[in-house]
């Protein structure tokens, strides 16, 4: 497969399997065409935008943690389409533990969170963590459930564990910031939020929150001086 043909064929392949229900078919097609993780990582820096975007999307289909750093770097790119696909790919990778039963528990826990069944979510996610204690996303998702139950100490503990296992996890840093904000620890919240933004500058709501906290701190300092 020549480089030029490979680049053009990748974008065509994704168009052929553009439906969300066809992801498994796309995975087999990528493997059949000999697209490897390394090949797709190289394509992230291609001159042609559709090729870069297709590479990022494809990495989310089957790649592992080895693709995380290059995808994180892609979040800094000027190409919005690449940034968007890279973020989705990262979440897809982070949701894969390599163990089908653990992944099923994680997905069930995430569904429980979506349905606002937070106690059920914690139960499922704790099962996932017990089966795979070094799986960062299990801790991150449980941190979300704890946060929604206003158990912020436990949420912080899970966020910190997720970050220790996956230092690129901007979601866990953002979650840490949310918890500190709830406790009124504004400077710690800013620090956590800034770490999230360093990894993913596309978190616009987080950037806005930082500005609001900084304004509140300035107002507080000004009030003390008066």
C-alpha positions as CSV (number, residue, x, y, z in Angstrom):
1,X,0.0,0.0,0.0
2,X,1.7,3.2,-1.1
3,X,1.6,6.3,1.1
4,X,-0.4,8.3,-1.4
5,X,-3.0,5.6,-2.1
6,X,-3.2,4.8,1.6
7,X,-4.0,8.4,2.6
8,X,-6.8,8.7,0.0
9,X,-8.2,5.3,0.6
10,X,-8.5,5.9,4.4
11,X,-11.0,8.8,4.0
12,X,-13.0,6.8,1.5
13,X,-13.1,3.8,3.9
14,X,-14.6,5.9,6.6
15,X,-17.2,7.3,4.3
16,X,-18.2,3.8,3.4
17,X,-18.7,2.9,7.1
18,X,-19.9,6.2,8.4
19,X,-22.9,4.8,10.3
20,X,-22.3,4.4,14.1
21,X,-23.6,0.8,13.9
22,X,-20.9,-0.1,11.4
23,X,-18.0,0.4,13.7
24,X,-17.2,-3.3,14.0
25,X,-17.2,-3.5,10.2
26,X,-14.9,-0.5,9.9
27,X,-12.5,-2.2,12.4
28,X,-12.3,-5.3,10.2
29,X,-11.9,-3.1,7.1
30,X,-9.0,-1.2,8.6
31,X,-7.3,-4.4,9.6
32,X,-7.9,-5.9,6.2
33,X,-6.3,-2.9,4.6
34,X,-3.3,-3.2,7.0
35,X,-3.8,0.1,8.8
36,X,-1.9,-0.3,12.0
37,X,-1.8,2.0,15.0
38,X,1.7,3.2,14.0
39,X,0.5,4.0,10.4
40,X,-2.5,6.0,11.7
41,X,-0.4,7.9,14.2
42,X,1.9,9.0,11.4
43,X,-1.2,10.2,9.4
44,X,-2.2,12.5,12.3
45,X,0.3,15.0,11.0
46,X,-0.6,14.7,7.3
47,X,-0.9,17.8,5.2
48,X,-4.4,17.0,4.1
49,X,-7.1,17.7,6.7
50,X,-9.5,14.8,5.8
51,X,-6.7,12.4,6.2
52,X,-5.7,13.7,9.6
53,X,-9.3,13.6,10.8
54,X,-9.8,10.1,9.4
55,X,-6.7,8.9,11.1
56,X,-7.8,10.2,14.5
57,X,-11.3,8.7,14.1
58,X,-9.8,5.3,13.1
59,X,-7.5,5.3,16.2
60,X,-10.6,5.4,18.3
61,X,-11.9,2.3,16.7
62,X,-9.2,-0.2,17.8
63,X,-6.0,1.4,19.1
64,X,-4.6,1.2,22.6
65,X,-2.9,3.5,25.2
66,X,0.1,3.9,22.8
67,X,-2.0,6.2,20.7
68,X,-3.0,8.5,23.7
69,X,0.0,10.8,23.6
70,X,-0.2,11.6,19.9
71,X,-3.9,12.1,20.1
72,X,-3.4,14.5,23.1
73,X,-0.9,16.4,21.0
74,X,-3.5,16.6,18.2
75,X,-5.8,18.4,20.6
76,X,-3.5,21.4,20.2
77,X,-3.8,21.4,16.4
78,X,-5.4,24.3,14.5
79,X,-7.7,21.9,12.6
80,X,-11.0,21.8,14.5
81,X,-12.1,18.5,12.8
82,X,-8.9,16.8,13.9
83,X,-9.2,18.1,17.5
84,X,-12.8,16.9,17.7
85,X,-12.0,13.4,16.3
86,X,-9.0,13.1,18.6
87,X,-11.1,13.9,21.7
88,X,-13.7,11.3,20.7
89,X,-10.9,8.8,20.0
90,X,-9.4,9.3,23.4
91,X,-12.6,8.6,25.2
92,X,-13.1,5.5,23.1
93,X,-9.6,4.3,24.0
94,X,-10.1,5.1,27.7
95,X,-13.3,3.1,27.8
96,X,-11.5,-0.1,26.7
97,X,-9.8,-2.1,29.5
98,X,-9.0,-5.1,27.4
99,X,-11.4,-7.2,29.3
100,X,-14.9,-7.6,27.9
101,X,-16.6,-8.2,31.3
102,X,-14.9,-5.1,32.8
103,X,-15.9,-3.1,29.8
104,X,-19.5,-4.2,30.2
105,X,-19.5,-3.2,33.8
106,X,-18.1,0.2,32.9
107,X,-20.7,0.8,30.2
108,X,-23.5,-0.2,32.6
109,X,-22.1,2.1,35.2
110,X,-22.0,5.0,32.7
111,X,-25.6,4.2,31.7
112,X,-26.7,4.3,35.3
113,X,-25.0,7.7,35.6
114,X,-26.9,9.0,32.6
115,X,-30.1,7.7,34.0
116,X,-29.3,9.4,37.4
117,X,-29.1,6.0,39.2
118,X,-25.9,6.9,41.0
119,X,-26.0,4.3,43.7
120,X,-26.4,1.6,41.0
121,X,-23.6,3.2,39.1
122,X,-21.2,3.0,42.1
123,X,-22.1,-0.6,42.6
124,X,-21.3,-1.5,39.0
125,X,-18.2,0.6,38.8
126,X,-16.9,-0.7,42.1
127,X,-17.2,-4.2,40.6
128,X,-15.2,-3.0,37.6
129,X,-12.5,-1.5,39.8
130,X,-12.2,-4.7,41.9
131,X,-11.8,-6.7,38.7
132,X,-9.3,-4.2,37.1
133,X,-7.9,-1.9,39.8
134,X,-5.5,-0.3,37.4
135,X,-8.2,0.6,34.9
136,X,-8.3,4.4,35.1
137,X,-11.7,4.9,33.6
138,X,-13.4,2.8,36.2
139,X,-12.2,5.3,38.8
140,X,-13.0,8.3,36.7
141,X,-16.6,7.2,36.1
142,X,-17.1,6.3,39.8
143,X,-15.8,9.8,40.6
144,X,-18.6,11.2,38.5
145,X,-21.2,9.2,40.4
146,X,-19.8,10.2,43.8
147,X,-19.8,13.8,42.7
148,X,-23.4,13.7,41.8
149,X,-24.2,12.3,45.2
150,X,-22.2,15.2,46.7
151,X,-19.7,12.8,48.2
152,X,-16.8,15.0,47.1
153,X,-14.1,13.5,49.2
154,X,-14.6,10.1,47.6
155,X,-14.9,11.8,44.2
156,X,-11.5,13.5,44.7
157,X,-10.0,10.2,45.7
158,X,-11.2,8.5,42.5
159,X,-10.1,11.5,40.4
160,X,-6.6,11.4,41.8
161,X,-6.4,7.6,41.3
162,X,-7.5,8.0,37.7
163,X,-4.9,10.7,37.1
164,X,-2.2,8.5,38.7
165,X,-3.1,5.7,36.3
166,X,-3.6,8.0,33.3
167,X,-1.8,11.4,33.6
168,X,-3.3,12.5,30.3
169,X,-6.9,12.3,31.6
170,X,-8.2,15.8,31.2
171,X,-11.6,14.7,32.3
172,X,-10.3,13.5,35.7
173,X,-8.5,16.8,36.1
174,X,-11.7,18.7,35.3
175,X,-13.6,16.5,37.8
176,X,-11.0,17.3,40.5
177,X,-11.5,21.0,39.8
178,X,-15.3,20.6,40.2
179,X,-14.8,19.0,43.6
180,X,-12.4,21.6,44.8
181,X,-14.8,24.3,43.7
182,X,-17.6,22.7,45.7
183,X,-15.4,22.8,48.8
184,X,-14.6,26.4,48.1
185,X,-10.9,25.7,47.5
186,X,-10.7,28.1,44.6
187,X,-7.0,28.1,44.0
188,X,-6.8,24.3,44.0
189,X,-9.8,24.3,41.6
190,X,-8.0,26.7,39.2
191,X,-4.9,24.5,39.3
192,X,-6.8,21.4,38.5
193,X,-8.8,23.2,35.7
194,X,-5.6,24.6,34.2
195,X,-4.0,21.1,34.1
196,X,-7.1,19.9,32.2
197,X,-6.8,22.8,29.8
198,X,-3.1,22.2,29.2
199,X,-4.0,18.7,28.0
200,X,-7.2,19.8,26.1
201,X,-7.5,23.5,25.3
202,X,-10.9,22.8,23.7
203,X,-12.6,22.6,27.1
204,X,-14.2,26.0,26.7
205,X,-16.6,25.8,29.6
206,X,-13.6,25.0,31.9
207,X,-11.8,28.0,30.5
208,X,-14.8,30.2,31.3
209,X,-15.0,28.8,34.8
210,X,-11.4,29.7,35.5
211,X,-12.1,33.3,34.4
212,X,-15.1,33.4,36.7
213,X,-13.1,32.1,39.7
214,X,-10.2,34.5,39.0
215,X,-12.7,37.4,38.9
216,X,-14.2,36.2,42.2
217,X,-10.7,36.0,43.8
218,X,-9.9,39.5,42.6
219,X,-13.1,40.9,44.0
220,X,-12.5,39.1,47.3
221,X,-9.0,40.6,47.6
222,X,-10.2,44.0,46.6
223,X,-12.9,43.8,49.2
224,X,-10.4,42.9,51.9
225,X,-8.2,45.9,50.9
226,X,-11.2,48.2,51.2
